[in-house]
Amino acid sequence: MNVVIVFTHPDPHSLNASMLNVCVDELKQLGHAVQVSDLYAMNFNPVVARSDFPLLQPDERLKVAQASKTGYASSNLTDDVQAEIAKLKWADAIIFHFPLWWYSMPAILKGWVDRVFACGFAYGVGEHSDAKWGDRFGGGSLAGKRGMVITTTGGWKEHYSPRGINGPMDDILFPINHNVLFYTGAAVLPQFVVHSADRLQMGDFPVIEDALRTRMRGLFTDPTIAYRQQNTGDYDIPSCELRTALGAPGASGFSLHLKDNSPDKAPRFD
Amino acid sequence: MNVVIVFTHPDPHSLNASMLNVCVDELKQLGHAVQVSDLYAMNFNPVVARSDFPLLQPDERLKVAQASKTGYASSNLTDDVQAEIAKLKWADAIIFHFPLWWYSMPAILKGWVDRVFACGFAYGVGEHSDAKWGDRFGGGSLAGKRGMVITTTGGWKEHYSPRGINGPMDDILFPINHNVLFYTGAAVLPQFVVHSADRLQMGDFPVIEDALRTRMRGLFTDPTIAYRQQNTGDYDIPSCELRTALGAPGASGFSLHLKDNSPDKAPRFD
C-alpha cells in the first residue's frame, strides 16, 4: 500500500523527527511505499495568495473558493500544490504528523491544507442541491483511504482528559479528524499522541517507538473512528443537521457525530 | 481605549475588508485608538523557524519553547514579533478577524499566534509547581483586556448549529476563544459570525454593518463568555481537571469549562 506522511517540525533532531523515522522504517519493513512531505525541509509556502491562481486576471477579485475550483478543474494550480495533490491521490493512507501548537496545527501545515485541499478536489465535490449537499463527511476524493494524526504536546495528558482544562484531545482534534480528514472522505484512525514532550528523557523513547510501530502495523486494519456519514440517512439534507431521532436527547457538540453506541463514545486518549 | 485588530484576508476588496472598515470607523467614532495588523498587507511571515531566535547558536537544537522564552526574556526576538507583542501590550481589546478556512484560522494568522505568543509572554507565565500551574486561563499577560473573534464562513449557519454536521460554532472556536485568548488572560466576547459569505448580495451588507457597529459599541461593556478561571478553585492543581463536584454528572467536553448555570451554556451563534 501507499502511505504519505505530511510532516512538520522545524528541528531535524526533534522527538517528532525520531518518531517519523520509526514510522517510515516500520512502514517500509511492512512492504508499503512511503512518501514524506517534510514541510520545513521543502520550505513549503503556507500562505494562500493570488499567485496560487495563475488564471486570475490582474484586475479580478480573489475569491478563493472560485479561483481554486477553476484552477483545479483546469490543472492550473501551482506546481507545489499539484505535486501534493498527486501524492494524496497516490496514497492509500495519509498521516498528518506535527507538534500541537496552540491546540492546532503549526501554520506551515495549516497552510498546506489551505492550499492543497483545493475546491473540486477536497471541497465543493459532487452535487449540491436540496436533495444532496456534496460528497463529503465520509464521501469525497479521499474515500477508501485512511487518515491519521500523530502529534506531540507540551502539556500534560491530564490537561487533555475528559475534564481537563484544555478540553478532551478528541475534541481538540475534531476540527482536523472530522472536519479535514473525514470531510474529504478518509476513514480516520484514533490519533497517536505523546504528551509532555519537552519533559521526556531518552529512556522514554523505546516505549513510544514500540507503540508507534504497533500503530503502523495496524494502519490498514485497526478500527477507525465511527463518525456518521453525511449521505447515508443520519442527517437532514441540505441543513446537514443530525436527525432528531438520533443521538442522546438534548445532546449537542462533537460527540453527536459518532454513531450511537460507538465504542468511540468513551473517552479515549493516546 | 486601545484596540488592535489582527486582520486576515488576501483580497483587499473582500467582504472581510469591508467589515474591517466598518469596525475601524465605528471604533474611531467612539473615540478609541485603533491599530490594525493586516497580515497579508504586512506580508507577515507565519513560519516559526531558527531565524526567529537570534541567540540560538548554529549547533544548538531548536527547542521552540525554550528558545522563545530566552528570546522574549532578553528582548531578543525578531523585530516583527516584538512589534506585534508591543501592540498587544498597548491594547485594551484584541480582535482576531479572519475568514474561517478548514474550521480554523488561515495559516498566516495561525503563524502570527505561533510566533507572537511567545513563551514567558503568552505561555509559561507565572509559578509552575504542585501548588500552581501558571498564570493562564483567566490570568496571564492579557488579563484585564478583552478578546473577540470576527469571522466569515462559506458554509451554512445550520451546518454549525448544535446538531449541525460541522459541530457547533462555539465548539469549533473553543480552541481559539478558550485556548488562545482566554488562556492568555483575556475576557472573551461571543464571536461575530457571517455565514454563507460567498452567497451574500450587496443588499445584505447593511444588516451586517449595523450588527457590527452594535458589537463595536459593546466591545468594553457586553458580557463576556463565562469561562471558569484556572486558579480560583474550580480545578484540581496541577492536573488542571475540573473538580468532580462541578459540572453536570457524567459531562465532558468543552462546555464543562463554562460556569454552571451560565447563560453561555445555551447554544449561541452569531
Interface residues (C-beta under 8 A of the other chain):
Chain A: P10 D11 H13 S14 Y40 P46 V47 V48 A49 R50 R61 L62 K63 V64 A65 Q66 P99 W101 W102 Y103 S104 M105 P106 A107 I108 K110 G111 V113 D114 F117 F137 G154 W156 E158 H159 S161 P162 R163 G164 I165 N166 G167 P168 D171 I172 F174 P175 H178 N179 V180 D198 Q230 Y235 P238 S239 C240 E241 L242 T244 G247 S252 G253 F254 S255 L256 H257 P267
Chain B: P10 D11 H13 S14 Y40 P46 V47 V48 A49 R50 R61 L62 K63 V64 A65 Q66 P99 W101 W102 Y103 S104 M105 P106 A107 I108 K110 G111 V113 D114 F117 F137 G154 W156 E158 H159 S161 P162 R163 G164 I165 N166 G167 P168 D171 I172 F174 P175 H178 N179 V180 D198 Q230 Y235 P238 S239 C240 E241 L242 T244 G247 S252 G253 F254 S255 L256 H257 P267
